[in-house]
Amino acid sequence: MKLLAVTLFSFCLFAGDVSAASEVQGADLMSRPEDVRAVAPALESFAQKVLKDDLWKRPGLSVRDRSIATVAALIARNQTVELPAYLGLALDSGVKPSEISEIITHLAFYTGWANAMGAIPAARDAFRSRNIGADQLPPASGPQLPLDEAAEKQRASRVGEQFGQITPSLVQYTTDVLFRDLWLRPGLAPRDRSLVNVSALIATGQVAQITYHLNRAMDNGLTREEAGEVLGHLAFYAGWPSAFSAAPVVKDVIEKRPH
């Protein structure tokens, strides 16, 4: 816990002095606390008083979940300068290397291939700095999680009826690659995979997709309180307009679900 507190303090100021994260390639591009203070002292103050002393300590969402949401948002927005630090924090807070690998792979489909590729150098160097090898990463293929055949048949039928005549390739890949492969990979729990999706959608302003994926997230175990905390957390990492654009949709989903 002491290591985590020190790590969190340095990361919330956008850089540490000497830490595992500062050794990875690209960390020298991050602003040091003294540099932030020299340019924007109020920004450094907010980082200390609001992010470190409040946001990351709120009980509604674990540090592990906040790390997953933050990493997902940074990758989705292709904001790789801060990614090394938050990958380090994720590892320190209990996110496994295999889970980070799966997060990057998952986001290739939901935020674009280039954004996932943009995260590779930071993750590679974070893994190297901690001697994380291929034995700690998920295999390219293998046993899958069980598929809810009835629910998937209903989803595939609905999407096929709506879009099959217009874009058969999109319908085919959605079924074969996403829902019969990617979502069944065991390296990332369905609840965490959904958390990644919801975070990325909020961060990129894709509000039209939030209803389906937030419902799926809550079906997978994300609570009402956690969903609300994700929204408040991401206001800092995606901006207030993104958070408030998503807020009515999140509110609608939560209010319509059975208590």
Phi and psi restraints in degrees (value plus and minus 20) as a CYANA .aco file:
   2 LYS   PHI     -83.3   -43.3
   2 LYS   PSI     -62.6   -22.6
   3 LEU   PHI     -81.3   -41.3
   3 LEU   PSI     -62.4   -22.4
   4 LEU   PHI     -82.9   -42.9
   4 LEU   PSI     -61.4   -21.4
   5 ALA   PHI     -83.7   -43.7
   5 ALA   PSI     -62.4   -22.4
   6 VAL   PHI     -85.2   -45.2
   6 VAL   PSI     -63.7   -23.7
   7 THR   PHI     -81.3   -41.3
   7 THR   PSI     -65.7   -25.7
   8 LEU   PHI     -82.7   -42.7
   8 LEU   PSI     -60.4   -20.4
   9 PHE   PHI     -80.0   -40.0
   9 PHE   PSI     -68.3   -28.3
  10 SER   PHI     -87.8   -47.8
  10 SER   PSI     -57.9   -17.9
  11 PHE   PHI     -89.6   -49.6
  11 PHE   PSI     -56.0   -16.0
  12 CYS   PHI     -90.5   -50.5
  12 CYS   PSI     -36.5     3.5
  13 LEU   PHI    -115.6   -75.6
  13 LEU   PSI      -8.9    31.1
  14 PHE   PHI      56.9    96.9
  14 PHE   PSI     -20.2    19.8
  15 ALA   PHI    -190.9  -150.9
  15 ALA   PSI     133.6   173.6
  16 GLY   PHI    -126.4   -86.4
  16 GLY   PSI     159.1   199.1
  17 ASP   PHI    -104.7   -64.7
  17 ASP   PSI     -90.7   -50.7
  18 VAL   PHI    -151.1  -111.1
  18 VAL   PSI      89.2   129.2
  19 SER   PHI    -170.1  -130.1
  19 SER   PSI     150.5   190.5
  20 ALA   PHI     -78.1   -38.1
  20 ALA   PSI     -58.5   -18.5
  21 ALA   PHI     -87.4   -47.4
  21 ALA   PSI     -53.3   -13.3
  22 SER   PHI     -95.1   -55.1
  22 SER   PSI     -29.5    10.5
  23 GLU   PHI    -107.1   -67.1
  23 GLU   PSI     -36.0     4.0
  24 VAL   PHI     -98.2   -58.2
  24 VAL   PSI     132.6   172.6
  25 GLN   PHI     -80.5   -40.5
  25 GLN   PSI     113.6   153.6
  26 GLY   PHI      78.9   118.9
  26 GLY   PSI     -36.7     3.3
  27 ALA   PHI     -86.1   -46.1
  27 ALA   PSI     -45.1    -5.1
  28 ASP   PHI     -88.2   -48.2
  28 ASP   PSI     -35.2     4.8
  29 LEU   PHI    -101.3   -61.3
  29 LEU   PSI     -32.8     7.2
  30 MET   PHI    -101.0   -61.0
  30 MET   PSI     125.9   165.9
  31 SER   PHI     -93.1   -53.1
  31 SER   PSI     111.3   151.3
  32 ARG   PHI     -98.0   -58.0
  32 ARG   PSI     136.9   176.9
  33 PRO   PHI     -73.0   -33.0
  33 PRO   PSI     -62.3   -22.3
  34 GLU   PHI     -87.1   -47.1
  34 GLU   PSI     -51.7   -11.7
  35 ASP   PHI     -89.2   -49.2
  35 ASP   PSI     -61.7   -21.7
  36 VAL   PHI     -81.6   -41.6
  36 VAL   PSI     -64.4   -24.4
  37 ARG   PHI     -82.4   -42.4
  37 ARG   PSI     -56.3   -16.3
  38 ALA   PHI     -90.9   -50.9
  38 ALA   PSI     -45.2    -5.2
  39 VAL   PHI    -122.3   -82.3
  39 VAL   PSI     -64.9   -24.9
  40 ALA   PHI    -162.3  -122.3
  40 ALA   PSI      58.9    98.9
  41 PRO   PHI     -78.3   -38.3
  41 PRO   PSI     -52.6   -12.6
  42 ALA   PHI     -85.4   -45.4
  42 ALA   PSI     -55.8   -15.8
  43 LEU   PHI     -83.5   -43.5
  43 LEU   PSI     -63.5   -23.5
  44 GLU   PHI     -83.1   -43.1
  44 GLU   PSI     -59.3   -19.3
  45 SER   PHI     -83.5   -43.5
  45 SER   PSI     -63.6   -23.6
  46 PHE   PHI     -82.5   -42.5
  46 PHE   PSI     -59.4   -19.4
  47 ALA   PHI     -79.8   -39.8
  47 ALA   PSI     -61.7   -21.7
  48 GLN   PHI     -93.7   -53.7
  48 GLN   PSI     -72.9   -32.9
  49 LYS   PHI     -98.3   -58.3
  49 LYS   PSI     -55.2   -15.2
  50 VAL   PHI    -118.9   -78.9
  50 VAL   PSI     -73.8   -33.8
  51 LEU   PHI     -89.3   -49.3
  51 LEU   PSI     -77.4   -37.4
  52 LYS   PHI     -90.1   -50.1
  52 LYS   PSI     -69.7   -29.7
  53 ASP   PHI    -104.3   -64.3
  53 ASP   PSI     -29.9    10.1
  54 ASP   PHI    -151.4  -111.4
  54 ASP   PSI     -90.5   -50.5
  55 LEU   PHI     -70.5   -30.5
  55 LEU   PSI     -74.0   -34.0
  56 TRP   PHI     -94.3   -54.3
  56 TRP   PSI     -27.1    12.9
  57 LYS   PHI    -124.7   -84.7
  57 LYS   PSI     -22.3    17.7
  58 ARG   PHI     -83.2   -43.2
  58 ARG   PSI     116.5   156.5
  59 PRO   PHI     -97.0   -57.0
  59 PRO   PSI     -31.8     8.2
  60 GLY   PHI     -90.2   -50.2
  60 GLY   PSI     -33.3     6.7
  61 LEU   PHI    -170.1  -130.1
  61 LEU   PSI     110.6   150.6
  62 SER   PHI     -87.0   -47.0
  62 SER   PSI     139.5   179.5
  63 VAL   PHI     -80.8   -40.8
  63 VAL   PSI     -56.0   -16.0
  64 ARG   PHI     -80.7   -40.7
  64 ARG   PSI     -67.0   -27.0
  65 ASP   PHI     -87.1   -47.1
  65 ASP   PSI     -58.5   -18.5
  66 ARG   PHI     -83.0   -43.0
  66 ARG   PSI     -57.0   -17.0
  67 SER   PHI     -85.1   -45.1
  67 SER   PSI     -64.0   -24.0
  68 ILE   PHI     -81.4   -41.4
  68 ILE   PSI     -65.9   -25.9
  69 ALA   PHI     -82.8   -42.8
  69 ALA   PSI     -60.7   -20.7
  70 THR   PHI     -88.8   -48.8
  70 THR   PSI     -65.9   -25.9
  71 VAL   PHI     -80.8   -40.8
  71 VAL   PSI     -62.5   -22.5
  72 ALA   PHI     -81.7   -41.7
  72 ALA   PSI     -62.5   -22.5
  73 ALA   PHI     -86.1   -46.1
  73 ALA   PSI     -62.1   -22.1
  74 LEU   PHI     -85.0   -45.0
  74 LEU   PSI     -61.9   -21.9
  75 ILE   PHI     -87.0   -47.0
  75 ILE   PSI     -63.5   -23.5
  76 ALA   PHI     -81.4   -41.4
  76 ALA   PSI     -53.6   -13.6
  77 ARG   PHI    -116.0   -76.0
  77 ARG   PSI     -16.0    24.0
  78 ASN   PHI      35.6    75.6
  78 ASN   PSI      21.9    61.9
  79 GLN   PHI    -123.1   -83.1
  79 GLN   PSI      57.6    97.6
  80 THR   PHI    -103.7   -63.7
  80 THR   PSI     -30.9     9.1
  81 VAL   PHI     -81.5   -41.5
  81 VAL   PSI     -62.2   -22.2
  82 GLU   PHI    -109.7   -69.7
  82 GLU   PSI     -26.4    13.6
  83 LEU   PHI     -80.3   -40.3
  83 LEU   PSI     -62.0   -22.0
  84 PRO   PHI     -76.1   -36.1
  84 PRO   PSI     -61.8   -21.8
  85 ALA   PHI     -85.4   -45.4
  85 ALA   PSI     -64.5   -24.5
  86 TYR   PHI     -96.9   -56.9
  86 TYR   PSI     -43.3    -3.3
  87 LEU   PHI     -86.6   -46.6
  87 LEU   PSI     -60.4   -20.4
  88 GLY   PHI     -82.3   -42.3
  88 GLY   PSI     -63.7   -23.7
  89 LEU   PHI     -83.4   -43.4
  89 LEU   PSI     -60.5   -20.5
  90 ALA   PHI     -80.0   -40.0
  90 ALA   PSI     -66.1   -26.1
  91 LEU   PHI     -83.8   -43.8
  91 LEU   PSI     -60.0   -20.0
  92 ASP   PHI     -88.3   -48.3
  92 ASP   PSI     -45.5    -5.5
  93 SER   PHI    -116.8   -76.8
  93 SER   PSI     -11.4    28.6
  94 GLY   PHI      88.1   128.1
  94 GLY   PSI     -18.8    21.2
  95 VAL   PHI     -96.0   -56.0
  95 VAL   PSI     105.2   145.2
  96 LYS   PHI     -96.3   -56.3
  96 LYS   PSI     131.5   171.5
  97 PRO   PHI     -73.6   -33.6
  97 PRO   PSI     -59.0   -19.0
  98 SER   PHI     -82.7   -42.7
  98 SER   PSI     -54.3   -14.3
  99 GLU   PHI     -92.5   -52.5
  99 GLU   PSI     -58.2   -18.2
 100 ILE   PHI     -82.7   -42.7
 100 ILE   PSI     -61.7   -21.7
 101 SER   PHI     -78.0   -38.0
 101 SER   PSI     -64.4   -24.4
 102 GLU   PHI     -89.4   -49.4
 102 GLU   PSI     -55.5   -15.5
 103 ILE   PHI     -80.2   -40.2
 103 ILE   PSI     -65.8   -25.8
 104 ILE   PHI     -83.2   -43.2
 104 ILE   PSI     -65.6   -25.6
 105 THR   PHI     -81.4   -41.4
 105 THR   PSI     -65.3   -25.3
 106 HIS   PHI     -79.7   -39.7
 106 HIS   PSI     -63.3   -23.3
 107 LEU   PHI     -92.1   -52.1
 107 LEU   PSI     -35.5     4.5
 108 ALA   PHI     -80.0   -40.0
 108 ALA   PSI     -54.3   -14.3
 109 PHE   PHI    -105.3   -65.3
 109 PHE   PSI     -50.4   -10.4
 110 TYR   PHI    -122.0   -82.0
 110 TYR   PSI     -32.4     7.6
 111 THR   PHI    -151.5  -111.5
 111 THR   PSI     -18.8    21.2
 112 GLY   PHI      86.6   126.6
 112 GLY   PSI     123.8   163.8
 113 TRP   PHI     -78.9   -38.9
 113 TRP   PSI     -61.6   -21.6
 114 ALA   PHI     -84.2   -44.2
 114 ALA   PSI     -55.9   -15.9
 115 ASN   PHI     -85.9   -45.9
 115 ASN   PSI     -59.6   -19.6
 116 ALA   PHI     -85.2   -45.2
 116 ALA   PSI     -63.5   -23.5
 117 MET   PHI     -83.0   -43.0
 117 MET   PSI     -53.6   -13.6
 118 GLY   PHI     -85.0   -45.0
 118 GLY   PSI     -43.9    -3.9
 119 ALA   PHI    -104.6   -64.6
 119 ALA   PSI     -34.2     5.8
 120 ILE   PHI     -80.3   -40.3
 120 ILE   PSI     -68.1   -28.1
 121 PRO   PHI     -79.0   -39.0
 121 PRO   PSI     -63.3   -23.3
 122 ALA   PHI     -84.4   -44.4
 122 ALA   PSI     -63.5   -23.5
 123 ALA   PHI     -88.4   -48.4
 123 ALA   PSI     -60.8   -20.8
 124 ARG   PHI     -76.9   -36.9
 124 ARG   PSI     -67.2   -27.2
 125 ASP   PHI     -93.0   -53.0
 125 ASP   PSI     -53.2   -13.2
 126 ALA   PHI     -84.4   -44.4
 126 ALA   PSI     -60.8   -20.8
 127 PHE   PHI     -86.7   -46.7
 127 PHE   PSI     -63.2   -23.2
 128 ARG   PHI     -83.1   -43.1
 128 ARG   PSI     -59.7   -19.7
 129 SER   PHI     -86.2   -46.2
 129 SER   PSI     -39.8     0.2
 130 ARG   PHI    -132.2   -92.2
 130 ARG   PSI      -8.1    31.9
 131 ASN   PHI      36.7    76.7
 131 ASN   PSI      20.4    60.4
 132 ILE   PHI    -108.9   -68.9
 132 ILE   PSI      97.6   137.6
 133 GLY   PHI    -125.2   -85.2
 133 GLY   PSI    -197.1  -157.1
 134 ALA   PHI     -82.5   -42.5
 134 ALA   PSI     -44.4    -4.4
 135 ASP   PHI     -88.4   -48.4
 135 ASP   PSI     -35.3     4.7
 136 GLN   PHI    -120.1   -80.1
 136 GLN   PSI     -16.0    24.0
 137 LEU   PHI    -126.7   -86.7
 137 LEU   PSI     133.6   173.6
 138 PRO   PHI     -92.4   -52.4
 138 PRO   PSI     126.4   166.4
 139 PRO   PHI     -89.7   -49.7
 139 PRO   PSI     140.8   180.8
 140 ALA   PHI     -84.2   -44.2
 140 ALA   PSI     -51.9   -11.9
 141 SER   PHI    -169.3  -129.3
 141 SER   PSI     143.7   183.7
 142 GLY   PHI     141.6   181.6
 142 GLY   PSI    -183.6  -143.6
 143 PRO   PHI     -77.7   -37.7
 143 PRO   PSI     124.9   164.9
 144 GLN   PHI    -134.9   -94.9
 144 GLN   PSI     143.0   183.0
 145 LEU   PHI     -89.2   -49.2
 145 LEU   PSI     134.7   174.7
 146 PRO   PHI     -85.0   -45.0
 146 PRO   PSI     124.6   164.6
 147 LEU   PHI    -119.1   -79.1
 147 LEU   PSI     113.4   153.4
 148 ASP   PHI     -98.9   -58.9
 148 ASP   PSI      74.0   114.0
 149 GLU   PHI     -80.8   -40.8
 149 GLU   PSI     -61.3   -21.3
 150 ALA   PHI     -86.0   -46.0
 150 ALA   PSI     -66.5   -26.5
 151 ALA   PHI     -85.2   -45.2
 151 ALA   PSI     -60.3   -20.3
 152 GLU   PHI     -88.9   -48.9
 152 GLU   PSI     -57.3   -17.3
 153 LYS   PHI     -83.3   -43.3
 153 LYS   PSI     -60.3   -20.3
 154 GLN   PHI     -85.9   -45.9
 154 GLN   PSI     -63.8   -23.8
 155 ARG   PHI     -82.8   -42.8
 155 ARG   PSI     -68.5   -28.5
 156 ALA   PHI     -82.5   -42.5
 156 ALA   PSI     -59.5   -19.5
 157 SER   PHI     -84.6   -44.6
 157 SER   PSI     -63.7   -23.7
 158 ARG   PHI     -83.1   -43.1
 158 ARG   PSI     -66.3   -26.3
 159 VAL   PHI     -87.5   -47.5
 159 VAL   PSI     -59.2   -19.2
 160 GLY   PHI     -82.2   -42.2
 160 GLY   PSI     -62.2   -22.2
 161 GLU   PHI     -84.8   -44.8
 161 GLU   PSI     -57.0   -17.0
 162 GLN   PHI     -94.7   -54.7
 162 GLN   PSI     -62.1   -22.1
 163 PHE   PHI    -147.9  -107.9
 163 PHE   PSI     -21.1    18.9
 164 GLY   PHI     -80.1   -40.1
 164 GLY   PSI     -56.0   -16.0
 165 GLN   PHI     -97.9   -57.9
 165 GLN   PSI     -44.2    -4.2
 166 ILE   PHI    -109.0   -69.0
 166 ILE   PSI     -66.5   -26.5
 167 THR   PHI    -161.3  -121.3
 167 THR   PSI      55.9    95.9
 168 PRO   PHI     -80.3   -40.3
 168 PRO   PSI     -50.5   -10.5
 169 SER   PHI     -85.5   -45.5
 169 SER   PSI     -61.6   -21.6
 170 LEU   PHI     -83.3   -43.3
 170 LEU   PSI     -63.1   -23.1
 171 VAL   PHI     -83.9   -43.9
 171 VAL   PSI     -63.2   -23.2
 172 GLN   PHI     -83.9   -43.9
 172 GLN   PSI     -69.5   -29.5
 173 TYR   PHI     -86.5   -46.5
 173 TYR   PSI     -53.8   -13.8
 174 THR   PHI     -81.1   -41.1
 174 THR   PSI     -62.8   -22.8
 175 THR   PHI     -94.0   -54.0
 175 THR   PSI     -74.3   -34.3
 176 ASP   PHI     -93.7   -53.7
 176 ASP   PSI     -60.7   -20.7
 177 VAL   PHI    -113.1   -73.1
 177 VAL   PSI     -68.0   -28.0
 178 LEU   PHI     -97.6   -57.6
 178 LEU   PSI     -80.7   -40.7
 179 PHE   PHI    -106.7   -66.7
 179 PHE   PSI     -36.6     3.4
 180 ARG   PHI    -129.7   -89.7
 180 ARG   PSI     -10.7    29.3
 181 ASP   PHI    -162.0  -122.0
 181 ASP   PSI     -93.6   -53.6
 182 LEU   PHI     -73.0   -33.0
 182 LEU   PSI     -71.1   -31.1
 183 TRP   PHI     -89.6   -49.6
 183 TRP   PSI     -32.9     7.1
 184 LEU   PHI    -120.1   -80.1
 184 LEU   PSI     -18.2    21.8
 185 ARG   PHI     -90.8   -50.8
 185 ARG   PSI     110.1   150.1
 186 PRO   PHI    -101.2   -61.2
 186 PRO   PSI     -24.5    15.5
 187 GLY   PHI     -90.5   -50.5
 187 GLY   PSI     -33.8     6.2
 188 LEU   PHI    -158.8  -118.8
 188 LEU   PSI     104.2   144.2
 189 ALA   PHI     -80.8   -40.8
 189 ALA   PSI     125.9   165.9
 190 PRO   PHI     -72.7   -32.7
 190 PRO   PSI     -58.8   -18.8
 191 ARG   PHI     -83.0   -43.0
 191 ARG   PSI     -62.6   -22.6
 192 ASP   PHI     -91.0   -51.0
 192 ASP   PSI     -56.3   -16.3
 193 ARG   PHI     -83.1   -43.1
 193 ARG   PSI     -59.7   -19.7
 194 SER   PHI     -87.1   -47.1
 194 SER   PSI     -59.0   -19.0
 195 LEU   PHI     -80.2   -40.2
 195 LEU   PSI     -61.1   -21.1
 196 VAL   PHI     -79.9   -39.9
 196 VAL   PSI     -66.9   -26.9
 197 ASN   PHI     -81.7   -41.7
 197 ASN   PSI     -70.6   -30.6
 198 VAL   PHI     -80.4   -40.4
 198 VAL   PSI     -62.4   -22.4
 199 SER   PHI     -82.0   -42.0
 199 SER   PSI     -63.7   -23.7
 200 ALA   PHI     -86.5   -46.5
 200 ALA   PSI     -59.1   -19.1
 201 LEU   PHI     -85.8   -45.8
 201 LEU   PSI     -63.1   -23.1
 202 ILE   PHI     -83.0   -43.0
 202 ILE   PSI     -65.3   -25.3
 203 ALA   PHI     -84.9   -44.9
 203 ALA   PSI     -47.8    -7.8
 204 THR   PHI    -125.4   -85.4
 204 THR   PSI     -14.1    25.9
 205 GLY   PHI      51.6    91.6
 205 GLY   PSI       3.3    43.3
 206 GLN   PHI    -107.6   -67.6
 206 GLN   PSI      45.1    85.1
 207 VAL   PHI     -87.3   -47.3
 207 VAL   PSI     -46.4    -6.4
 208 ALA   PHI     -84.2   -44.2
 208 ALA   PSI     -44.8    -4.8
 209 GLN   PHI    -113.6   -73.6
 209 GLN   PSI     -28.3    11.7
 210 ILE   PHI     -87.3   -47.3
 210 ILE   PSI     -60.2   -20.2
 211 THR   PHI     -74.7   -34.7
 211 THR   PSI     -71.5   -31.5
 212 TYR   PHI     -82.6   -42.6
 212 TYR   PSI     -68.7   -28.7
 213 HIS   PHI     -96.1   -56.1
 213 HIS   PSI     -48.3    -8.3
 214 LEU   PHI     -92.2   -52.2
 214 LEU   PSI     -59.8   -19.8
 215 ASN   PHI     -80.0   -40.0
 215 ASN   PSI     -62.8   -22.8
 216 ARG   PHI     -83.6   -43.6
 216 ARG   PSI     -60.0   -20.0
 217 ALA   PHI     -81.4   -41.4
 217 ALA   PSI     -63.0   -23.0
 218 MET   PHI     -92.5   -52.5
 218 MET   PSI     -52.7   -12.7
 219 ASP   PHI     -82.3   -42.3
 219 ASP   PSI     -52.2   -12.2
 220 ASN   PHI    -106.4   -66.4
 220 ASN   PSI     -20.2    19.8
 221 GLY   PHI     100.3   140.3
 221 GLY   PSI     -25.7    14.3
 222 LEU   PHI     -90.2   -50.2
 222 LEU   PSI     110.5   150.5
 223 THR   PHI    -107.0   -67.0
 223 THR   PSI     147.2   187.2
 224 ARG   PHI     -79.2   -39.2
 224 ARG   PSI     -64.7   -24.7
 225 GLU   PHI     -83.1   -43.1
 225 GLU   PSI     -63.1   -23.1
 226 GLU   PHI     -83.7   -43.7
 226 GLU   PSI     -60.3   -20.3
 227 ALA   PHI     -81.2   -41.2
 227 ALA   PSI     -62.6   -22.6
 228 GLY   PHI     -85.2   -45.2
 228 GLY   PSI     -58.6   -18.6
 229 GLU   PHI     -88.4   -48.4
 229 GLU   PSI     -55.7   -15.7
 230 VAL   PHI     -78.5   -38.5
 230 VAL   PSI     -63.2   -23.2
 231 LEU   PHI     -83.4   -43.4
 231 LEU   PSI     -66.8   -26.8
 232 GLY   PHI     -84.9   -44.9
 232 GLY   PSI     -58.9   -18.9
 233 HIS   PHI     -83.2   -43.2
 233 HIS   PSI     -65.3   -25.3
 234 LEU   PHI     -94.7   -54.7
 234 LEU   PSI     -31.7     8.3
 235 ALA   PHI     -77.3   -37.3
 235 ALA   PSI     -54.6   -14.6
 236 PHE   PHI     -97.0   -57.0
 236 PHE   PSI     -48.8    -8.8
 237 TYR   PHI    -124.5   -84.5
 237 TYR   PSI     -34.0     6.0
 238 ALA   PHI    -142.7  -102.7
 238 ALA   PSI     -30.3     9.7
 239 GLY   PHI      80.3   120.3
 239 GLY   PSI     130.1   170.1
 240 TRP   PHI     -80.7   -40.7
 240 TRP   PSI     -60.7   -20.7
 241 PRO   PHI     -78.5   -38.5
 241 PRO   PSI     -60.2   -20.2
 242 SER   PHI     -84.7   -44.7
 242 SER   PSI     -62.4   -22.4
 243 ALA   PHI     -85.0   -45.0
 243 ALA   PSI     -64.9   -24.9
 244 PHE   PHI     -94.1   -54.1
 244 PHE   PSI     -46.2    -6.2
 245 SER   PHI     -87.2   -47.2
 245 SER   PSI     -53.8   -13.8
 246 ALA   PHI    -104.3   -64.3
 246 ALA   PSI     -42.8    -2.8
 247 ALA   PHI     -75.6   -35.6
 247 ALA   PSI     -66.0   -26.0
 248 PRO   PHI     -81.7   -41.7
 248 PRO   PSI     -55.5   -15.5
 249 VAL   PHI     -89.6   -49.6
 249 VAL   PSI     -64.9   -24.9
 250 VAL   PHI     -80.9   -40.9
 250 VAL   PSI     -64.3   -24.3
 251 LYS   PHI     -79.6   -39.6
 251 LYS   PSI     -64.4   -24.4
 252 ASP   PHI     -83.3   -43.3
 252 ASP   PSI     -62.8   -22.8
 253 VAL   PHI     -83.2   -43.2
 253 VAL   PSI     -68.0   -28.0
 254 ILE   PHI     -82.6   -42.6
 254 ILE   PSI     -63.0   -23.0
 255 GLU   PHI     -89.9   -49.9
 255 GLU   PSI     -47.1    -7.1
 256 LYS   PHI    -106.7   -66.7
 256 LYS   PSI     -33.0     7.0
 257 ARG   PHI    -101.6   -61.6
 257 ARG   PSI     128.6   168.6
 258 PRO   PHI     -84.4   -44.4
 258 PRO   PSI     121.0   161.0
